[in-house]
Amino acid sequence: MSRVAIIVLNWNGINDTLVCLDSLLKQTYRNLQIVVVDNGSVDNSLDLLNKYQNTHSDKIVVLHNDTNLGFAGGANTGIKWCLNNDFEYISLFNNDAIADINWLKNLVDVIDDNKIGISTGLLLHEDGKTIDSTGDWYTTWGLPFPRNRGDKTLLAPKSEFVFSASGGASLYKASLLRDIGLFDEDFFAYYEDTDISFRAQLAGYKIIYTPTAIAYHKQGETSKKIPGFTVYQTFKNLPLLFIKNTPSGLILPIGLRFYLAYWLMLLNAISKGNGKPAIKGVIFSFILGFKKIKERRLIQKNKKVTTTYIKGILWDDLPPDQTGIRKFRKILTGK
């Protein structure tokens, strides 16, 4: 039985985290280690985590960052520890989620293939009635979105390959992370999971979804604590995702659509009173973009699949929730 580590990040959310850890300790897959990364909490999280670790010393390891490094940086803290301790698989699990007892077992069962680098499952909303995600899409408009979000649980798709895995409840091969690198800490939070999945796809790995690996997610509990956080991260990270990973043959067709959509989204954010965090995100995306151009060269140099293959696994339309851009497109094209 392979050794698996599950990384859980905590940032001032100890009540959710302890419930999450209780569910992970009940997993039927037993050869596991839970690695809790406290991401610079300023409440009583660390004290309570240390007490929890003392009670479950055989299964729980607590690491601590002095400051909040975001999802990407916090995850990397845990991943580096796991790689140094020779775990074969490394999972990420949101602290505001609860795992079904067979969640990990079923992720391990479907990843046992040389070509598969990541497995992801059926992430439901907290009440279990609707879907949070079944992995993620990346679109020909350069905009990612969660698959099946809002659909009824009974409509969950069967097992299949997907473009991207949700960072909130997925399993990664350690060998994949050694090959393509860890999460991009410039993303901080949002779309860092799509970025690492995109890099995995370019490097020739596949990502598989299974509906039998079930977890329940509160969704957005951490980001709700910081006004404007989601808006800022969205406008900062979307261009970085596009610049780093889009193959040369798709730069023009996707780029034209993407920047049209991006500026329309910016105007919409300003009109709704979110102009300050949105413009701040645009500015930082411009600054970081020069760094990503350099990183892009290495990513594209190591690409092991054809551009035609990448084009074939993209969602060939706008995300379903982009109703405003759809209306604008209809005005321009009549479609």
C-alpha positions as CSV (number, residue, x, y, z in Angstrom):
1,M,0.0,0.0,0.0
2,S,1.5,3.3,-1.1
3,R,2.3,6.0,1.4
4,V,0.0,9.0,1.1
5,A,0.2,12.4,2.7
6,I,-2.8,14.7,3.0
7,I,-2.0,18.4,3.3
8,V,-4.6,20.7,5.0
9,L,-4.0,24.4,5.3
10,N,-5.3,26.4,8.2
11,W,-5.6,30.2,8.4
12,N,-7.6,31.4,11.4
13,G,-10.2,28.7,10.7
14,I,-9.5,26.2,13.5
15,N,-13.2,25.2,14.0
16,D,-13.6,24.1,10.4
17,T,-10.1,22.5,10.4
18,L,-10.7,20.3,13.4
19,V,-14.0,18.9,11.8
20,C,-12.1,18.4,8.6
21,L,-9.3,16.5,10.4
22,D,-11.8,14.3,12.1
23,S,-13.2,13.2,8.7
24,L,-9.7,12.5,7.4
25,L,-8.8,10.3,10.3
26,K,-11.8,8.1,9.5
27,Q,-10.5,7.3,6.0
28,T,-10.6,3.6,5.0
29,Y,-7.2,4.0,3.3
30,R,-4.9,3.7,6.3
31,N,-1.4,4.3,5.1
32,L,-1.7,8.0,5.4
33,Q,-0.1,11.0,7.1
34,I,-2.0,14.2,7.6
35,V,0.1,17.3,7.4
36,V,-1.5,20.4,8.7
37,V,0.1,23.7,7.6
38,D,-0.8,26.6,9.8
39,N,-0.5,29.6,7.5
40,G,0.4,32.4,9.9
41,S,-2.8,32.3,12.0
42,V,-3.2,35.0,14.6
43,D,-6.0,33.3,16.6
44,N,-5.6,30.2,18.9
45,S,-5.2,27.8,15.9
46,L,-1.7,26.8,16.6
47,D,-2.3,25.9,20.3
48,L,-5.4,23.8,19.4
49,L,-3.6,22.1,16.5
50,N,-0.7,21.1,18.8
51,K,-3.1,19.7,21.3
52,Y,-4.9,17.8,18.5
53,Q,-1.5,16.5,17.3
54,N,-0.6,15.2,20.7
55,T,-3.9,13.2,20.7
56,H,-3.2,11.8,17.3
57,S,0.6,11.8,17.1
58,D,0.8,8.8,14.8
59,K,-1.2,10.4,12.1
60,I,-0.9,14.2,12.4
61,V,2.1,16.5,11.7
62,V,1.7,20.2,12.3
63,L,3.9,22.7,10.3
64,H,3.8,26.5,10.8
65,N,4.5,29.4,8.6
66,D,5.2,32.7,10.3
67,T,3.1,34.6,7.7
68,N,0.2,33.8,5.5
69,L,1.7,32.5,2.2
70,G,-1.6,31.9,0.6
71,F,-2.9,28.6,-0.8
72,A,0.1,28.2,-3.1
73,G,2.8,29.0,-0.6
74,G,1.1,27.1,2.2
75,A,0.6,24.0,0.0
76,N,4.3,24.2,-1.0
77,T,5.4,24.2,2.6
78,G,3.6,20.9,3.1
79,I,4.6,19.5,-0.3
80,K,8.3,20.1,0.4
81,W,8.0,18.3,3.7
82,C,6.3,15.4,2.0
83,L,8.8,15.1,-0.8
84,N,11.7,15.1,1.8
85,N,9.9,12.3,3.6
86,D,9.5,10.2,0.4
87,F,5.7,10.0,0.2
88,E,4.5,8.5,-3.1
89,Y,1.3,10.5,-3.3
90,I,0.4,13.9,-2.0
91,S,-3.1,15.1,-1.6
92,L,-4.5,18.6,-0.9
93,F,-7.7,19.0,1.0
94,N,-9.5,22.2,2.0
95,N,-9.9,22.8,5.7
96,D,-13.6,23.8,5.1
97,A,-14.4,20.5,3.6
98,I,-15.4,17.0,4.9
99,A,-14.3,13.8,3.3
100,D,-16.4,10.7,2.7
101,I,-14.7,7.7,4.4
102,N,-13.7,6.2,1.0
103,W,-12.6,9.5,-0.5
104,L,-8.8,8.8,-0.4
105,K,-9.0,5.1,-1.3
106,N,-11.0,5.9,-4.4
107,L,-8.5,8.6,-5.5
108,V,-5.6,6.2,-5.1
109,D,-7.4,3.4,-7.0
110,V,-7.8,5.5,-10.2
111,I,-4.4,7.1,-10.3
112,D,-2.4,3.9,-10.6
113,D,-1.4,4.4,-14.2
114,N,1.9,5.8,-15.5
115,K,0.2,8.4,-17.7
116,I,-2.0,9.7,-14.9
117,G,-0.5,12.4,-12.7
118,I,-3.5,13.7,-10.8
119,S,-6.8,12.3,-9.7
120,T,-9.8,14.4,-8.5
121,G,-13.2,13.6,-7.2
122,L,-16.8,14.7,-6.8
123,L,-16.7,17.8,-4.6
124,L,-20.3,18.6,-3.4
125,H,-21.7,21.6,-1.6
126,E,-22.1,21.3,2.1
127,D,-25.7,20.0,2.0
128,G,-24.7,17.3,-0.6
129,K,-27.6,18.3,-3.0
130,T,-25.6,20.1,-5.6
131,I,-22.1,20.0,-7.1
132,D,-19.2,22.3,-6.3
133,S,-16.9,20.8,-8.9
134,T,-15.9,17.7,-10.8
135,G,-12.6,19.2,-11.8
136,D,-12.1,22.3,-13.9
137,W,-12.2,23.4,-17.5
138,Y,-10.0,25.8,-19.3
139,T,-11.7,27.5,-22.2
140,T,-10.8,28.8,-25.6
141,W,-11.5,32.2,-24.1
142,G,-8.7,31.8,-21.6
143,L,-11.1,31.6,-18.7
144,P,-11.2,28.6,-16.4
145,F,-14.3,27.4,-14.5
146,P,-15.4,24.5,-12.3
147,R,-17.1,21.6,-14.1
148,N,-20.8,21.0,-13.2
149,R,-21.0,23.7,-10.5
150,G,-24.6,24.0,-9.4
151,D,-25.8,20.9,-11.0
152,K,-27.8,18.4,-9.0
153,T,-25.7,15.7,-7.5
154,L,-27.6,13.0,-9.3
155,L,-26.3,14.5,-12.6
156,A,-22.6,14.0,-11.7
157,P,-20.7,12.6,-14.7
158,K,-19.1,9.2,-14.8
159,S,-15.3,8.7,-14.4
160,E,-13.4,10.5,-17.2
161,F,-10.3,12.5,-18.0
162,V,-10.6,16.2,-17.3
163,F,-8.5,19.3,-18.0
164,S,-7.8,20.3,-14.4
165,A,-8.2,19.1,-10.8
166,S,-9.5,21.2,-8.0
167,G,-6.8,22.0,-5.5
168,G,-9.3,21.6,-2.7
169,A,-9.6,17.8,-2.8
170,S,-7.2,16.1,-5.2
171,L,-4.3,13.6,-5.3
172,Y,-1.0,14.3,-6.9
173,K,1.9,11.9,-7.7
174,A,5.1,13.0,-6.0
175,S,6.9,12.1,-9.2
176,L,4.7,14.6,-11.1
177,L,5.6,17.4,-8.7
178,R,9.3,16.6,-8.9
179,D,9.0,16.7,-12.7
180,I,7.0,19.9,-13.3
181,G,7.5,21.8,-10.1
182,L,5.3,22.9,-7.3
183,F,2.5,25.5,-7.1
184,D,3.3,29.0,-8.4
185,E,3.5,31.1,-5.3
186,D,2.9,34.3,-7.3
187,F,-0.7,33.2,-7.7
188,F,-1.1,33.2,-3.9
189,A,-4.7,31.9,-4.2
190,Y,-7.1,31.2,-7.1
191,Y,-6.2,29.4,-10.3
192,E,-2.9,28.0,-8.9
193,D,-4.6,24.5,-9.2
194,T,-5.5,25.2,-12.9
195,D,-1.9,26.4,-13.5
196,I,-0.3,23.2,-12.2
197,S,-2.9,21.1,-14.0
198,F,-2.1,23.0,-17.3
199,R,1.6,22.4,-16.8
200,A,0.9,18.7,-16.1
201,Q,-1.1,18.4,-19.4
202,L,1.7,20.1,-21.3
203,A,4.2,17.7,-19.8
204,G,2.2,14.7,-21.1
205,Y,0.3,13.7,-17.9
206,K,-3.4,13.0,-17.7
207,I,-5.8,14.0,-15.0
208,I,-8.7,11.8,-14.1
209,Y,-12.0,12.4,-12.3
210,T,-13.9,9.8,-10.4
211,P,-17.4,10.3,-8.9
212,T,-16.7,7.8,-6.1
213,A,-14.2,10.1,-4.3
214,I,-16.7,12.3,-2.6
215,A,-16.2,15.3,-0.3
216,Y,-18.4,18.1,1.0
217,H,-17.3,21.7,0.8
218,K,-18.5,24.9,2.4
219,Q,-16.9,27.0,-0.4
220,G,-15.3,30.3,0.0
221,E,-15.1,30.3,3.8
222,T,-11.5,31.7,3.9
223,S,-11.9,34.3,1.1
224,K,-15.0,35.7,2.8
225,K,-12.8,37.0,5.6
226,I,-11.0,39.5,3.3
227,P,-13.1,42.1,1.3
228,G,-12.1,42.4,-2.4
229,F,-9.7,39.4,-2.1
230,T,-11.3,37.2,-4.7
231,V,-11.6,40.2,-7.2
232,Y,-8.0,41.1,-6.8
233,Q,-6.7,37.6,-7.1
234,T,-8.9,36.9,-10.2
235,F,-7.6,40.0,-12.1
236,K,-4.0,39.3,-11.1
237,N,-3.9,35.6,-11.9
238,L,-6.0,35.1,-15.0
239,P,-3.3,36.8,-17.3
240,L,-0.5,34.9,-15.6
241,L,-2.3,31.6,-16.3
242,F,-2.7,32.5,-19.9
243,I,0.9,33.9,-20.4
244,K,2.6,30.9,-18.8
245,N,0.8,28.0,-20.4
246,T,-0.9,28.7,-23.6
247,P,1.0,27.0,-26.5
248,S,2.3,29.4,-29.2
249,G,-0.2,28.1,-31.8
250,L,-3.1,29.2,-29.6
251,I,-1.7,32.5,-28.3
252,L,-3.5,34.6,-30.9
253,P,-7.0,33.0,-31.1
254,I,-7.3,32.5,-27.3
255,G,-5.5,35.8,-26.6
256,L,-7.9,37.9,-28.7
257,R,-10.9,36.4,-26.9
258,F,-9.2,36.5,-23.5
259,Y,-8.2,40.2,-23.4
260,L,-11.7,41.2,-24.8
261,A,-13.3,39.2,-22.0
262,Y,-10.8,40.5,-19.4
263,W,-11.4,44.2,-20.1
264,L,-15.1,43.7,-20.2
265,M,-14.9,41.9,-16.8
266,L,-12.8,44.9,-15.5
267,L,-15.5,47.4,-16.6
268,N,-18.1,45.2,-14.9
269,A,-16.1,45.1,-11.7
270,I,-15.7,48.9,-11.7
271,S,-19.5,49.4,-12.3
272,K,-20.3,47.2,-9.3
273,G,-18.0,49.0,-6.9
274,N,-15.1,46.6,-7.1
275,G,-12.8,48.9,-9.1
276,K,-10.1,49.3,-6.6
277,P,-9.2,45.6,-6.0
278,A,-9.7,44.9,-9.7
279,I,-7.4,47.6,-11.0
280,K,-4.8,46.6,-8.3
281,G,-5.0,43.1,-9.7
282,V,-4.5,44.3,-13.3
283,I,-1.4,46.3,-12.2
284,F,0.2,43.4,-10.5
285,S,-0.6,41.0,-13.3
286,F,1.3,43.4,-15.6
287,I,4.3,43.5,-13.3
288,L,4.4,39.7,-12.8
289,G,3.7,39.1,-16.5
290,F,7.4,39.8,-17.3
291,K,8.5,37.1,-14.9
292,K,6.0,34.7,-16.4
293,I,7.3,35.2,-19.9
294,K,10.6,33.9,-18.7
295,E,9.0,30.9,-17.0
296,R,6.9,30.3,-20.1
297,R,10.0,29.6,-22.2
298,L,11.0,26.6,-20.0
299,I,7.4,25.3,-19.8
300,Q,6.9,25.4,-23.5
301,K,10.4,24.0,-24.2
302,N,9.5,20.9,-22.1
303,K,6.1,20.5,-23.8
304,K,5.5,16.8,-24.7
305,V,2.1,17.0,-26.3
306,T,1.0,18.7,-29.5
307,T,-0.8,22.0,-29.6
308,T,-3.7,20.2,-31.4
309,Y,-4.0,17.9,-28.4
310,I,-4.3,20.8,-26.0
311,K,-6.8,22.5,-28.3
312,G,-8.9,19.3,-28.3
313,I,-9.2,19.2,-24.5
314,L,-10.3,22.8,-24.0
315,W,-13.9,23.9,-23.5
316,D,-14.8,25.6,-26.8
317,D,-17.0,28.4,-25.5
318,L,-17.3,30.9,-22.7
319,P,-17.9,29.7,-19.1
320,P,-21.6,29.2,-18.4
321,D,-21.7,32.1,-15.9
322,Q,-20.3,34.7,-18.2
323,T,-23.7,36.0,-19.3
324,G,-22.7,39.6,-19.8
325,I,-19.9,38.7,-22.2
326,R,-22.3,36.3,-24.0
327,K,-24.7,39.3,-24.6
328,F,-21.8,41.4,-25.8
329,R,-20.7,38.7,-28.2
330,K,-24.3,38.3,-29.6
331,I,-24.4,42.1,-30.3
332,L,-21.1,41.8,-32.2
333,T,-21.7,38.6,-34.1
334,G,-25.4,37.8,-33.8
335,K,-24.5,34.4,-32.2
